[in-house]
Amino acid sequence: MNNCIFCQIVQGKIPCQKIYESEHVLAFLDIAPVNKGHALIIPKGHYPTIFELPLDLGQELILAMQKVGKGLLTALNASGLNIGMNNYEAAGQLVHHAHWHLIPRYKDDGLKLWPQHKYSDAQEMEQYAQKIKAKI
């Protein structure tokens, strides 16, 4: 995809601070980090969301997340790490190229995750479970 910023990074048309690379995967620092050291891991091929990724790419992606994640924890003396992925705009995906955020975390860093809600009762929870299971 010529207009995809991540494809342009893979092609070397846009510079990045590369921190890891393998045959099919690239990791680089996010230009708008949640915490300094926030990295992105992307497949080099263009796949808009996790649902289009070939299954055989999964092992290489997980290996990259493990290597980069351990590197972030050690190099930055971080006490934790969030790994997250947004799929589709409603979930916050800004670049339509599958990517994972690796965010180093520190005690009292101020980052709060999403609020949690409750089901009205066990019956409502069971109804949601049945609806989902029917489509899997």
GIDA-V267421 format. One record per backbone hydrogen bond with DSSP energy under -0.5 kcal/mol. NH is the residue of the N-H (numbers start at 1). CO is the residue of the C=O. If there is no record, write none. Layout:
NH|CO / NH|CO
This chain:
4|1 / 5|3 / 8|4 / 9|5 / 10|6 / 11|7 / 12|9 / 13|8 / 14|8 / 18|16 / 19|27 / 20|27 / 22|25 / 26|42 / 27|20 / 28|40 / 29|17 / 30|38 / 33|30 / 38|35 / 39|102 / 40|28 / 41|100 / 42|26 / 43|98 / 44|24 / 47|45 / 52|49 / 53|49 / 53|50 / 57|54 / 58|55 / 61|57 / 62|58 / 63|59 / 64|60 / 65|61 / 66|62 / 67|63 / 68|64 / 69|65 / 70|66 / 71|67 / 72|68 / 73|69 / 74|70 / 75|71 / 76|72 / 77|74 / 78|72 / 78|73 / 79|105 / 80|105 / 82|103 / 84|101 / 88|86 / 91|88 / 92|89 / 93|88 / 94|92 / 96|94 / 97|95 / 98|47 / 100|41 / 101|84 / 102|39 / 103|82 / 103|101 / 104|102 / 105|80 / 109|106 / 125|121 / 126|122 / 127|123 / 128|124 / 129|125 / 130|126 / 131|127 / 132|128 / 133|129 / 134|130 / 135|132 / 136|132 / 136|133
